[in-house]
Amino acid sequence: MPLGWTQETATSEPGRLTIDLQDALARASKYGAQIESANIAAELAREDRVQAKAAALPSVNGLNQFIYTEGNGTPSGVFVANDGVHVYNEQLQAHEEVLSLVRRGEIRAAAAAEAVARAKADVAARGLNATVIKDYYTIAAAQRKVTNAQAGLSEAQHFLDITQKQERGGEAAHADVIKAQLQVQQRERDVQDAKLAVDKAKIALAVLIFPKLEVNYSIVDDLSKVAALPPLPEATAQAATNNADVRAAQATVTEARLGVSVARYAYLPSFGLDVFYGIDANQFAATSANAQDTGRSTLPHFEVMQRQNLGYVAQATLNIPLWSWGSIHSKVKQAALRERQAELDLTVAQKQLDAELAASYREAETALSQVQSLHSSADLSAESLRLTLLRYEAGEATALEVVDAQTTVAQARGAYDDGLLRYRTALASLQTLTGSF
């Protein structure tokens, strides 16, 4: 009987899409909601940085205003605070916080926040890649188990045929036929369960690699191509420089430190410069004829032949913080606590990386060392079944021994496929930690 676990196939059918692992990873990168959400967060952080830069530059605003005051026979109208019954304001205002030109903390903090978001996007991408690899090879292992189950069913049917023939010849008891029938029924159920496992594994992967649910596809089964395991020192060096979780934690520490600097800005004065250019007059015109010389209704009504309305005014404002009931100190302290927490998180992330790297490497190393042994066990169990069946036909073995041998070979085949899947999954976890994909 051919053994399903020895086969390596591209399980494809006419008209069905066939994808390999690289194609699956590319599709997950395109359609994965996790990556899209993380990228959106990174883009939001980028816009925050753009806004922080813009806030440090001069701003220009346009003021367009008309004020109407109820008349009462006086130049000002009812409300004496106004300059007249009609007031027109058409001005351009240029504003600059002068000290922001030298205070770059906000911009650096926004850049650090963007770095954090980019690192988290990398974390999401690599985590998704690990999930895709696991789901991909789960399909491959499940499909092999279907082949194994079908091979086991064929072997059970073959044994049932032998027992029926020997019963008719008076060489076997009916109990042997019953044992063989029970074995056939069990193997039929195994085939059904194996096919169900394939369908469920395909659905799990399809959610990640297609824009909508699609299960009519096949994968290239390269599960037997065991990838090499890198040396531990090399993996450790890669993890130290490429691990996305640690980079995100480091960027968070930088952001928190800059947050302390930004919070301390509140202790310092602010110096604003404003320049206005335009019209603030009782007539919407660059010049007014027969107008008050001052435009103020509280002064005697002196008139001039022509009054200039279009012009500019500049003002400088220096604000010095004197008392805030401790709120500034509280904000600085709060920022310092965030910095301390970020440093603790970085320490934990580095320790966690060391622990996960050691565990993942040992897992991959052990799984790799067992692959050959599992393959040998599958070969030996298949040979044992063949010999046991020959002994049964010669009357030297019982039906129970044949059934036991069939069960053993089925378990050995499944264990080999599980061993290959275990190694692929452990290797994917190791690659996630080292940032090697």
DRENFI-102968 format. One line per 3 residues: number of its first residue (from 0); for each residue x, y, z of C-alpha. Coordinates in steps of 0.05 Angstrom, whole numbers, always signed. Layout:
// residues N
NUM	X:Y:Z | ... .
//
This chain:
// residues 437
0	+0:+0:+0 | +27:+69:-16 | +36:+114:+44 .
3	+5:+183:+42 | +57:+213:+88 | +112:+202:+37 .
6	+78:+243:-17 | +92:+316:-33 | +40:+346:-79 .
9	+11:+410:-105 | -61:+392:-90 | -95:+425:-149 .
12	-155:+412:-192 | -174:+442:-260 | -205:+510:-250 .
15	-183:+516:-178 | -135:+569:-153 | -69:+540:-128 .
18	-27:+583:-82 | +41:+573:-50 | +66:+600:+16 .
21	+95:+664:-13 | +30:+678:-49 | -8:+667:+16 .
24	+37:+715:+54 | +29:+768:-1 | -46:+760:+0 .
27	-49:+766:+75 | -7:+829:+72 | -57:+858:+22 .
30	-123:+835:+54 | -105:+826:+127 | -148:+872:+170 .
33	-97:+871:+225 | -43:+900:+181 | -90:+951:+150 .
36	-111:+975:+219 | -39:+981:+242 | -20:+1018:+179 .
39	-78:+1066:+189 | -52:+1079:+260 | +17:+1093:+231 .
42	-12:+1142:+180 | -51:+1177:+235 | +14:+1185:+274 .
45	+48:+1212:+212 | -6:+1265:+205 | +5:+1283:+278 .
48	+78:+1296:+262 | +58:+1338:+202 | +12:+1379:+246 .
51	+65:+1388:+300 | +113:+1416:+248 | +59:+1462:+220 .
54	+43:+1487:+290 | +114:+1514:+297 | +108:+1556:+234 .
57	+72:+1623:+225 | -2:+1619:+210 | -44:+1667:+168 .
60	-119:+1677:+178 | -170:+1720:+145 | -220:+1759:+186 .
63	-285:+1780:+152 | -334:+1815:+198 | -392:+1865:+194 .
66	-421:+1896:+258 | -487:+1933:+256 | -507:+1975:+316 .
69	-575:+2006:+326 | -572:+2080:+311 | -592:+2134:+360 .
72	-569:+2198:+326 | -498:+2194:+352 | -436:+2170:+314 .
75	-430:+2107:+356 | -502:+2085:+358 | -534:+2051:+418 .
78	-472:+2014:+439 | -418:+2065:+454 | -364:+2011:+454 .
81	-372:+2005:+378 | -338:+2053:+330 | -402:+2069:+292 .
84	-468:+2043:+267 | -431:+2005:+213 | -364:+1972:+226 .
87	-327:+1932:+173 | -269:+1886:+190 | -231:+1857:+132 .
90	-162:+1836:+156 | -106:+1786:+147 | -74:+1762:+211 .
93	-5:+1731:+214 | +11:+1697:+280 | +74:+1664:+306 .
96	+94:+1635:+373 | +166:+1657:+369 | +193:+1609:+421 .
99	+164:+1549:+384 | +219:+1559:+332 | +269:+1534:+384 .
102	+225:+1487:+422 | +226:+1424:+380 | +200:+1376:+433 .
105	+130:+1370:+405 | +156:+1353:+335 | +205:+1302:+363 .
108	+151:+1271:+406 | +105:+1265:+346 | +161:+1233:+306 .
111	+173:+1184:+363 | +99:+1168:+365 | +101:+1154:+291 .
114	+160:+1107:+302 | +120:+1070:+355 | +61:+1063:+307 .
117	+107:+1039:+251 | +139:+987:+298 | +70:+963:+320 .
120	+50:+956:+247 | +112:+913:+238 | +91:+872:+299 .
123	+23:+861:+268 | +52:+843:+200 | +101:+792:+229 .
126	+48:+763:+275 | +2:+755:+216 | +57:+722:+176 .
129	+67:+671:+232 | -8:+657:+234 | -11:+649:+158 .
132	+48:+600:+159 | +15:+559:+214 | -52:+558:+179 .
135	-20:+542:+112 | +18:+482:+138 | -42:+460:+180 .
138	-78:+452:+113 | -19:+412:+85 | -17:+367:+146 .
141	-93:+358:+145 | -92:+339:+72 | -38:+288:+86 .
144	-81:+259:+141 | -137:+252:+91 | -90:+212:+47 .
147	-67:+172:+107 | -139:+158:+128 | -156:+135:+58 .
150	-95:+90:+58 | -117:+63:+126 | -187:+51:+99 .
153	-159:+14:+39 | -117:-29:+86 | -177:-44:+130 .
156	-219:-63:+70 | -163:-108:+46 | -160:-143:+113 .
159	-237:-150:+114 | -233:-184:+46 | -180:-232:+72 .
162	-221:-250:+134 | -284:-261:+93 | -248:-307:+45 .
165	-216:-346:+102 | -283:-352:+137 | -314:-381:+75 .
168	-256:-431:+71 | -264:-449:+144 | -196:-420:+162 .
171	-220:-361:+205 | -274:-349:+256 | -331:-301:+245 .
174	-303:-259:+302 | -245:-241:+257 | -294:-215:+205 .
177	-329:-173:+257 | -263:-143:+280 | -246:-126:+208 .
180	-314:-95:+196 | -307:-52:+259 | -239:-30:+234 .
183	-268:-10:+166 | -323:+31:+199 | -272:+66:+243 .
186	-228:+82:+183 | -288:+110:+145 | -301:+157:+204 .
189	-228:+176:+204 | -233:+196:+131 | -294:+240:+145 .
192	-260:+273:+204 | -197:+285:+163 | -236:+318:+107 .
195	-272:+362:+157 | -205:+383:+186 | -182:+404:+117 .
198	-245:+446:+106 | -238:+481:+173 | -164:+495:+161 .
201	-180:+524:+92 | -232:+570:+122 | -184:+595:+175 .
204	-132:+612:+122 | -183:+641:+73 | -204:+693:+124 .
207	-133:+720:+122 | -116:+717:+48 | -179:+733:+10 .
210	-222:+796:+8 | -283:+752:+19 | -291:+680:+42 .
213	-265:+632:-11 | -252:+558:+1 | -245:+534:-71 .
216	-170:+536:-72 | -111:+489:-65 | -42:+497:-35 .
219	+27:+472:-54 | +47:+419:-3 | +121:+429:+12 .
222	+115:+406:+84 | +169:+353:+74 | +220:+406:+53 .
225	+248:+417:+122 | +280:+486:+126 | +347:+493:+161 .
228	+349:+518:+232 | +397:+577:+241 | +450:+573:+296 .
231	+428:+600:+363 | +480:+657:+365 | +457:+681:+297 .
234	+384:+678:+318 | +400:+716:+382 | +437:+771:+343 .
237	+379:+778:+295 | +328:+783:+351 | +369:+837:+386 .
240	+367:+882:+325 | +304:+863:+288 | +252:+845:+340 .
243	+192:+890:+327 | +165:+887:+399 | +230:+912:+428 .
246	+236:+966:+375 | +165:+989:+392 | +183:+990:+466 .
249	+247:+1030:+452 | +208:+1080:+411 | +157:+1086:+467 .
252	+212:+1103:+516 | +237:+1158:+469 | +167:+1185:+462 .
255	+157:+1186:+538 | +223:+1222:+550 | +204:+1276:+500 .
258	+137:+1280:+534 | +172:+1302:+598 | +208:+1358:+559 .
261	+143:+1381:+528 | +108:+1382:+596 | +163:+1426:+624 .
264	+151:+1478:+570 | +91:+1500:+611 | +140:+1529:+662 .
267	+169:+1576:+609 | +139:+1641:+581 | +105:+1643:+514 .
270	+119:+1700:+465 | +70:+1713:+410 | +76:+1760:+351 .
273	+14:+1783:+311 | +10:+1828:+250 | -57:+1852:+223 .
276	-68:+1884:+156 | -134:+1906:+127 | -194:+1950:+143 .
279	-228:+1965:+210 | -272:+2024:+193 | -343:+2050:+188 .
282	-341:+2045:+112 | -319:+1987:+70 | -268:+2027:+31 .
285	-193:+2039:+31 | -206:+2113:+44 | -267:+2150:+71 .
288	-289:+2221:+54 | -316:+2268:+108 | -301:+2218:+163 .
291	-282:+2226:+235 | -208:+2236:+242 | -202:+2184:+297 .
294	-261:+2139:+286 | -276:+2139:+361 | -346:+2162:+379 .
297	-325:+2184:+449 | -284:+2241:+422 | -309:+2307:+393 .
300	-337:+2299:+324 | -278:+2325:+284 | -282:+2310:+210 .
303	-228:+2307:+158 | -234:+2310:+82 | -204:+2241:+73 .
306	-188:+2186:+122 | -143:+2126:+107 | -176:+2060:+127 .
309	-127:+2008:+98 | -66:+1995:+140 | -31:+1949:+190 .
312	-21:+1940:+264 | +28:+1895:+300 | +28:+1870:+371 .
315	+74:+1827:+414 | +48:+1787:+473 | +91:+1757:+528 .
318	+54:+1710:+575 | +91:+1690:+639 | +62:+1632:+680 .
321	+59:+1653:+753 | +10:+1607:+789 | -28:+1545:+766 .
324	-46:+1511:+831 | +6:+1457:+818 | -24:+1433:+752 .
327	+41:+1443:+713 | +81:+1405:+765 | +29:+1350:+763 .
330	+34:+1344:+688 | +109:+1340:+691 | +106:+1287:+744 .
333	+54:+1249:+703 | +100:+1251:+642 | +158:+1227:+685 .
336	+116:+1168:+709 | +99:+1151:+637 | +173:+1151:+621 .
339	+187:+1105:+680 | +131:+1058:+658 | +158:+1058:+586 .
342	+227:+1039:+612 | +197:+982:+653 | +159:+958:+592 .
345	+223:+958:+552 | +258:+917:+605 | +200:+868:+606 .
348	+199:+864:+530 | +273:+848:+528 | +266:+794:+581 .
351	+205:+766:+546 | +244:+764:+481 | +301:+726:+513 .
354	+252:+676:+544 | +210:+667:+481 | +273:+661:+438 .
357	+302:+607:+482 | +236:+569:+485 | +221:+575:+411 .
360	+292:+553:+392 | +289:+492:+437 | +220:+475:+410 .
363	+244:+480:+338 | +308:+443:+354 | +270:+386:+388 .
366	+218:+382:+333 | +272:+380:+279 | +310:+325:+316 .
369	+247:+282:+319 | +227:+288:+246 | +274:+233:+222 .
372	+254:+188:+280 | +180:+198:+265 | +193:+182:+192 .
375	+230:+118:+212 | +173:+98:+259 | +123:+107:+202 .
378	+166:+63:+157 | +174:+10:+211 | +100:+9:+228 .
381	+82:+0:+155 | +131:-58:+150 | +103:-88:+214 .
384	+33:-85:+185 | +56:-120:+122 | +90:-176:+161 .
387	+32:-184:+210 | -17:-190:+153 | +26:-244:+120 .
390	+30:-281:+187 | -46:-277:+193 | -55:-306:+123 .
393	-8:-362:+144 | -48:-374:+207 | +8:-350:+253 .
396	-24:-285:+278 | -92:-265:+304 | -140:-213:+277 .
399	-128:-172:+339 | -54:-167:+321 | -71:-143:+251 .
402	-120:-91:+278 | -67:-68:+327 | -16:-62:+271 .
405	-65:-21:+229 | -78:+26:+287 | -3:+33:+299 .
408	+12:+50:+227 | -44:+102:+225 | -18:+134:+288 .
411	+54:+134:+263 | +34:+167:+197 | -5:+221:+234 .
414	+52:+231:+283 | +101:+243:+227 | +56:+296:+195 .
417	+44:+328:+263 | +119:+329:+273 | +130:+366:+208 .
420	+75:+415:+226 | +105:+425:+295 | +172:+443:+266 .
423	+143:+491:+215 | +102:+525:+269 | +162:+530:+316 .
426	+205:+557:+260 | +153:+610:+243 | +151:+632:+316 .
429	+227:+637:+315 | +227:+677:+251 | +176:+725:+282 .
432	+221:+737:+341 | +284:+747:+299 | +249:+788:+245 .
435	+276:+743:+191 | +215:+747:+146 .
//
